[in-house]
Amino acid sequence: MILNISWQLAGWFSLVILSLIACGYDLWFRVIPNPVCLIIFLISLVISPNLVTPLWALQVSGVTGLLLVFYRYQIWGGGDVKLLLAFLPAINEQFLLLAIALIGLTGGVLCAFYLLCGVFTGMKKVREKGLPFAIPISCVCLLCVTASLKG
């Protein structure tokens, strides 16, 4: 039991560090590197509290389909979808819809903040650069991973 908690805690701290890296890249360059998403995915698999059941697979497939629709209609960029999909294995099925809803809510706050900044600095800059959605995705996913690990 103690060994299990140690691995989960080390994995969680690793996810925090990698999330900060992803947020930094997204904030300054508007890119989320593939290696960072891959490592997050692998750590999520290792610390995952989920048993792969047909219901869990169906829910994850539904969320994946929804994210691909968001990407297709340019609601989210490809890096944002990659980042959220990388976190999914570590999020318990009971928190999947909560994660999507909270990302939408915190992303809306981010949009309002950037809209306010655009009013003062010019909307052209905001439109050209885009929004760093890795920040709300990482924060919400870390919260949901924590809730999933706590059970």
N, C-alpha and C positions, 0 to 999 in steps of 0.2 A: 504493500500500500504506500509506504513512504517513497519507495523508488518510483512508483507510478506518479505520485504527486510531484516529485522532483523533475521528471521528464516533462510533465505537463507545464510546470512552472518555467523551466528552461525554454521550452517551446514557445510559451506565451511571451516571455521576454524577448525572444528572437523575433516573434511577430511584431512586437512593439518597435524594435529597432528597424526592421525592414519596412514597416509602415512609415516611420519617420523618413527613411530614405526615399520611399515612393512619393510621399507628400512633398519632400524637398524638390525632387525632380519635376513633379507636376507643377509645383508653384513657380519654379524658375524657368523651366524649359517646356512645360506642357507636354511632357512625355513620361510614360511609366515604363521603365526598362523591362524587357522580357525576362532576363535572368532574375530580377527581383520578384516578379510574379511567379516564376517557376519555383523559386525557393520557398516563397510563402505557401504555394500549393503543396509542396512536399512536406513542410512542417505541419500544415493543416491536416494532411493525411496521417502523419505520425501521432499527433496529439488528439486526433478526432475521438470524441466520446460516442460516436454514432455506430450502431450496428447497421450494416447495409441491408435494408429491408426493401421490399417492393414499393411500399408507401414512401419511404425516404427517397428512393430512386425516382419515383414519379414526381414528387415535389421538387426535387433538384432539377429534373428535366423541365418541369414547368417554369421554374425561375430562369433556367438557362434560355428557354425559348422566349420568355418575356424580355430578357436582356438583349437577345439577338434582334428582336423587333425594335427595341430602343436604339440599337446601333444602326439598324437598317434605315430607320427614319430620322437619323441624326439627332436623336434626343440625348444620347450619350456617345462619347467617343469609344474607339476600340480599346484603348488602355484602361478606361474606367470599367468596361465590361470584363476585361482580363483580370483586373484586380479583385473585383467582387467574386468572380468565379474561382479565383485562387483561394479565397477565404471559405468558400462554401463547405468543403469537407469537415471543417471544424465547428460548423454551426449546426446545432441540434434542430431537428425538423420543427419543433414547436416555436423556434425563434426565426424561421426563414421569412415569414410574412412580416414580422415585426421589423426585421432588418431592412426589408425593402421599404416599408412605410417610414421608418426613421431616416433612411438615406434620402427619401423624397422630402421629408420635412427639413432636415438639416441642409440638404442641397438647395431647398427653397430659400432658407435663410442666407446661404452663400450667394444665391442669385440676387436677392434683395440688397445685400451689402455691395455687390459689384455694380448693381444698377445705380445705387446711391453714389458710388465712386465715379461712375460714368457720367452722372449729371454734372459733377464738379470738374472732371478731367477730360471729358469728351467720350462719347459712346463709341467712337470709331476705334479707339485703343482697346476697349473692352471686347468689342466684337472681333477684332483681329486676333487678339491673344487667346480668347476663350476663358473658361473658368476651370480652376483646379479642383475637380470633383474627387480627387484622391483623398482630400482631407475629410469630407464627410463620410466617404466610403470606409476609410481606414478607422476612423473613430467609432462608427457604428458597428463595424465588423468586429473590432476588438472588444467592444461592449458585449456583443452577442456571443463571441467565443468565450468570454469570461463567464457569462451566464450559462452557456452550454457545459463548460468544464465544472462549474459549481453544482450542476445537476438540478 
